[in-house]
Amino acid sequence: MLLELAIGDAYGAGFEYADKELIRRQNDLSRYVKHPKHNIQPGAYTDDTQMSLAIAEAIVSGESWEPLMLALRFVEAFKRDPREGYAGGFYHFLQNVRDGEQFLRDIRPASDKSGAAMRAAPLGIYPTIPMVIDHCRLQAALTHNLPDGINAAVAAALMSHYFLYHHGPKKELGTFLEKHVDGHWATPWTGTVKSQGWMSVRAAVTALTRSSTMSDLLKACIQFSGDVDTVAAIALAAGSCSAEIAQDLPAHLVDGLENGAYGRDYIHRLDTQLLALMHNYPTG
């Protein structure tokens, strides 16, 4: 789940809000593309992955699921490995914040953008829908405490849960989401994806229901244009859990993902720890 999320994020980073002609010419999965304006190097992931790692680490730790613990995880993940990709205001906030207490004291969480949704996929590991929703609402409220921001995050978390726990076929994913969280998740998305979280989630659901392979899924996410690294991160995390989607991401995208201290090998190890929790959770 986490490895595919990171690949979607890193691949999408080269096309985020890029010209549609560039997408048409270069969205062929042949390589990671250098964004024409950003400094992010090809194969490097962004905030979508870094904050998802923080959430996954929090889950694996088994610590009490509380705002202070999560705020500390967010700060630690950034401080150990500062990187571009965050929204400007939040990037500077993380640069200046010292610890979890200051994070909670100084954050202004009135946002409906995609930050809480982009990091929500690991929460799908919890064994029941109420557990997923409760854990996701708490983490989302730290930074995106508006109804649309929280609902987008919950929907993103339930996407991976839907496939991990075999709730139904992928064609019914949107209908399933609409039963549990407010939003028009079953309505196909068309056009450019802007910064609101619900847009990224709806686009991800649309791409998932129309794709039968991970390669097609990744290209479909980028094809929307706009905030496509977030769309791809959400969609590929969920798609990696679906038995109906062939796991055929090109080896050169796997091998080309950054592999520093918190890169590909670390992500793979954390992924293994996260997914192993499924065997320990009671499901009755």
ZIRAQUI-V867550 format. One record per pair of residues at least 12 apart in sequence whose ideal C-beta (glycine too) atoms are under 7 Angstrom apart, sorted by the first residue. I is the first residue (numbers start at 1). J is the second residue. D is the distance in whole Angstrom. If there is no record, write none. Layout:
I;J;D, I;J;D
//
This chain:
1;121;6, 1;122;7, 1;160;6, 1;237;5, 1;240;5, 1;241;6, 1;271;6, 1;274;7, 1;275;7, 2;52;6, 2;53;7, 2;56;6, 2;122;7, 2;267;5, 2;270;6, 2;271;4, 2;274;7, 3;267;5, 3;268;6, 3;271;5, 4;214;7, 4;236;4, 4;237;6, 4;239;7, 4;240;4, 4;249;7, 5;49;6, 5;52;6, 5;121;6, 5;233;5, 5;236;6, 5;237;4, 6;45;5, 6;49;4, 6;257;6, 6;267;5, 7;236;6, 7;249;6, 7;253;5, 7;254;7, 7;257;6, 8;218;6, 8;221;7, 8;232;3, 8;233;5, 8;235;7, 8;236;4, 9;45;5, 9;46;6, 9;48;4, 9;49;5, 9;229;5, 9;232;7, 9;233;4, 10;32;6, 10;43;6, 10;44;6, 10;45;5, 10;257;6, 11;32;6, 11;218;6, 11;232;6, 11;253;6, 12;221;7, 12;222;6, 12;228;5, 12;229;3, 12;231;7, 12;232;4, 12;233;7, 13;35;6, 13;40;5, 13;46;5, 13;85;7, 13;229;5, 14;32;6, 14;33;3, 14;34;6, 14;35;5, 14;42;6, 15;27;7, 15;33;7, 15;222;5, 15;228;5, 16;35;7, 16;227;6, 16;228;6, 16;229;5, 17;226;6, 17;227;7, 18;35;7, 18;36;6, 20;225;5, 22;36;7, 23;222;6, 23;223;7, 23;225;6, 27;219;6, 27;222;5, 27;223;7, 29;215;6, 29;218;7, 29;219;6, 29;250;5, 29;253;7, 32;256;6, 38;84;7, 39;84;6, 40;84;6, 40;85;6, 43;256;5, 43;257;6, 43;258;5, 44;258;5, 45;258;7, 46;83;7, 46;85;3, 46;229;6, 47;85;4, 47;86;4, 48;118;4, 48;119;7, 48;229;6, 48;230;6, 48;233;4, 49;233;7, 50;77;5, 50;78;7, 50;81;7, 50;83;6, 51;74;7, 51;77;7, 51;118;7, 51;119;4, 52;119;5, 52;121;6, 52;122;6, 53;77;6, 53;262;7, 53;270;7, 54;73;4, 54;74;5, 54;77;4, 55;119;5, 55;122;5, 55;123;7, 55;139;6, 56;122;4, 56;270;5, 56;274;5, 57;73;6, 57;270;7, 58;70;6, 58;73;5, 59;122;6, 59;125;6, 59;274;6, 60;270;7, 60;273;5, 60;274;6, 65;135;6, 65;138;6, 67;104;6, 67;138;7, 67;142;6, 68;100;5, 68;101;7, 68;104;6, 70;139;6, 70;142;6, 71;100;4, 71;103;4, 71;104;5, 71;142;6, 72;99;7, 72;100;3, 74;103;7, 75;94;7, 75;97;6, 75;99;6, 75;100;6, 75;103;6, 78;94;4, 81;261;7, 81;262;5, 107;142;7, 107;143;6, 109;141;7, 109;142;6, 109;143;5, 109;144;6, 109;145;4, 110;145;6, 110;146;6, 111;143;7, 111;144;5, 111;146;6, 111;149;5, 112;144;7, 112;146;5, 112;148;4, 112;149;4, 112;196;6, 112;197;6, 113;144;7, 113;149;7, 113;195;5, 113;196;6, 113;197;6, 114;152;7, 114;195;6, 114;196;7, 114;197;4, 114;200;5, 114;227;6, 114;230;5, 115;143;6, 115;144;6, 116;139;7, 116;140;4, 116;143;6, 116;144;4, 116;149;5, 116;150;7, 116;152;7, 116;153;4, 116;197;7, 117;152;4, 117;153;5, 117;156;4, 117;197;4, 117;200;6, 117;201;6, 117;234;6, 118;230;5, 118;233;6, 118;234;6, 120;136;6, 120;153;5, 120;156;4, 120;157;4, 121;156;6, 121;157;7, 121;160;5, 121;234;7, 121;237;4, 121;238;7, 122;274;6, 123;135;5, 123;136;5, 123;157;4, 124;157;5, 124;158;7, 124;159;7, 124;160;3, 124;161;4, 124;164;6, 125;164;7, 125;274;6, 125;277;6, 125;278;6, 127;281;4, 127;282;7, 127;283;5, 129;158;7, 129;161;7, 129;180;6, 132;157;5, 132;158;6, 132;161;5, 133;154;5, 133;180;7, 136;153;5, 136;154;5, 136;157;4, 137;150;6, 137;154;6, 140;153;4, 144;197;7, 148;196;7, 148;197;7, 148;198;5, 149;197;6, 151;181;5, 151;182;5, 151;183;5, 151;198;7, 152;197;3, 152;198;5, 152;201;5, 153;197;7, 154;181;5, 155;177;5, 155;181;5, 155;183;6, 155;185;6, 155;201;5, 156;201;5, 156;234;5, 158;177;6, 158;180;6, 158;181;7, 159;173;7, 159;234;7, 159;238;4, 160;237;6, 160;238;5, 160;241;5, 162;176;6, 163;238;6, 163;241;4, 163;242;4, 164;241;5, 164;278;7, 169;244;7, 170;208;6, 170;209;6, 170;242;6, 170;244;5, 171;209;6, 173;205;6, 173;208;6, 173;209;6, 174;186;3, 174;205;5, 174;209;7, 177;205;7, 183;198;6, 185;201;7, 185;202;6, 185;205;5, 187;202;7, 188;206;5, 189;202;4, 189;203;4, 189;206;4, 192;224;7, 192;225;5, 192;226;4, 193;224;5, 193;226;4, 193;227;5, 193;228;7, 193;231;6, 194;226;6, 194;227;7, 195;227;6, 200;227;6, 200;230;4, 200;231;5, 200;234;6, 201;234;6, 203;224;5, 203;231;5, 204;221;7, 204;231;5, 204;234;4, 204;235;4, 207;220;4, 207;221;5, 207;235;5, 208;235;5, 208;238;6, 208;239;6, 211;245;7, 212;244;7, 212;245;6, 212;246;6, 213;245;6, 213;246;4, 213;248;5, 214;236;7, 214;239;6, 214;245;6, 214;246;7, 214;247;6, 214;248;6, 214;249;5, 215;248;5, 215;249;6, 215;250;7, 217;235;6, 217;236;7, 217;239;5, 217;245;7, 218;232;6, 218;236;6, 221;235;5
//
